[in-house]
Amino acid sequence: MAPALRLFLYWMVAAIAIAVAFLYYEFNPVEHAFFPPCLFRQYTGLHCPGCGAQRALHQLLHGNIREAFRYNALLLLMIPYVSLGFVLSVRTHFRGTGYETMPQAYSNPRIIIGILIVICLFWIFRNIPVEPFSWLAPHD
C-alpha cells in the first residue's frame, strides 16, 4: 500500500474513532433506538461476543468502568491491545520500517489464533446460564 494512502487511512480511522466516541458519549444506547440491535441476539436469543459493547462503551466513556465491565468484559480487555496495535502500526509507518518490526503479540500467527480462541470461548461461556458463566452475559 502506498505510504500516502496508509497515512490517509490512519487519519480516517482516528477521525472515525473520535466521532464514534462522541456519539457514544452523548447518547446512551439504552435510551435511543437509532443504535443497531444485535441481529445474532435478535434471531437466536444468544449473546454474541459483541453483545453489550455499545452500552459498555457508553459507560466507559463516562468513567463507569465497573458497569462497562458488566456489559462486555472482553471489550474492556481488548481496548488496550487494539489501541496499542494501532499506535505501533502508525509508529512503524512513520519510521519506514516493515511490519516485521511489530512485536510478536501483533505478528505471531499463534497469538492471533489464541486471541480468536479466547473470543470463541467468551462467546460460548457467556451463553451458559449457570454461575459463574452467566456473569459474562451483559446485564439488562
C-alpha positions in Angstrom: 0.0 0.0 0.0 1.3 3.5 -0.9 2.6 5.4 2.2 0.2 8.4 1.4 -2.8 6.1 1.3 -1.8 4.4 4.5 -1.4 7.7 6.2 -4.8 8.8 5.0 -6.3 5.6 6.3 -4.7 6.2 9.8 -6.2 9.7 9.9 -9.6 8.3 8.8 -9.5 5.6 11.5 -8.6 8.2 14.1 -11.4 10.6 12.9 -14.0 7.8 12.9 -12.9 6.7 16.4 -13.3 10.2 17.7 -16.7 10.6 16.0 -17.9 7.2 17.5 -16.6 8.2 20.9 -18.5 11.4 20.8 -21.7 9.6 19.6 -21.5 7.0 22.4 -20.6 9.7 25.0 -23.6 11.9 24.1 -26.2 9.2 23.6 -27.0 6.2 25.8 -27.7 3.1 23.6 -30.3 2.0 26.2 -32.3 5.2 25.7 -32.0 5.8 21.9 -33.4 3.5 19.3 -31.1 4.6 16.5 -28.4 2.3 17.7 -28.5 -1.0 15.8 -29.6 -4.1 17.8 -27.5 -7.3 17.7 -29.0 -9.4 14.9 -27.5 -12.6 16.3 -29.2 -12.0 19.6 -32.4 -11.0 17.9 -32.6 -14.2 15.8 -31.1 -16.8 18.1 -31.7 -15.4 21.6 -28.0 -16.0 22.4 -25.3 -13.4 23.1 -22.5 -12.8 20.6 -19.1 -11.7 21.7 -20.0 -8.1 21.0 -23.4 -8.0 22.8 -23.3 -5.2 25.3 -20.4 -3.5 23.6 -22.4 -0.3 22.8 -23.7 0.0 26.4 -20.2 -0.8 27.7 -18.6 1.9 25.5 -21.1 4.5 26.7 -20.4 3.6 30.4 -16.6 3.5 29.8 -16.7 7.0 28.3 -18.5 8.2 31.4 -15.9 6.6 33.6 -18.1 3.8 34.9 -15.6 1.0 34.4 -17.4 -1.5 36.6 -20.7 -1.0 34.7 -18.8 -1.2 31.4 -17.2 -4.5 32.5 -20.6 -5.9 33.4 -21.9 -5.2 29.9 -18.9 -6.6 28.0 -15.7 -7.7 29.8 -13.9 -8.8 26.6 -14.3 -5.3 25.1 -12.6 -3.7 28.1 -9.8 -6.2 28.0 -9.3 -5.8 24.2 -9.3 -2.0 24.1 -5.7 -1.6 25.3 -4.4 -4.4 23.0 -6.1 -2.9 19.9 -5.2 0.7 20.8 -1.5 -0.3 21.3 -1.6 -2.2 18.0 -2.9 0.9 16.2 -0.2 3.1 17.8 2.6 0.7 16.9 1.3 0.4 13.4 1.4 4.2 13.0 4.9 4.3 14.5 6.0 1.6 12.1 4.6 3.6 9.2 6.5 6.8 10.2 9.7 5.0 10.9 9.5 3.5 7.4 10.2 0.0 8.8 8.3 -3.1 7.7 5.7 -4.8 9.8 8.3 -7.5 10.7 9.4 -5.0 13.4 6.0 -5.2 15.1 6.1 -7.0 18.5 5.2 -10.8 18.5 1.9 -10.0 20.1 0.8 -8.4 16.8 2.6 -10.5 14.3 2.8 -14.1 15.5 0.0 -16.2 14.0 -0.2 -18.4 17.1 -1.0 -15.3 19.2 -3.6 -14.2 16.7 -5.2 -17.7 16.7 -5.1 -17.6 20.5 -7.0 -14.4 20.6 -9.6 -15.8 18.2 -9.9 -18.9 20.6 -10.4 -16.5 23.5 -13.1 -14.7 21.6 -14.9 -18.0 20.8 -14.6 -19.2 24.4 -16.0 -15.9 25.6 -18.9 -16.4 23.1 -19.6 -19.9 24.4 -19.2 -19.2 28.1 -21.4 -16.1 28.2 -24.3 -18.2 26.9 -24.1 -20.9 29.6 -26.9 -19.9 32.0 -25.0 -21.1 35.2 -22.9 -19.1 37.5 -20.1 -18.0 37.1 -20.5 -18.1 33.3 -23.8 -16.1 33.4 -21.7 -13.2 34.8 -20.2 -12.8 31.4 -23.6 -12.1 29.8 -24.5 -8.5 29.6 -26.9 -7.5 32.2 -30.2 -6.0 31.1 
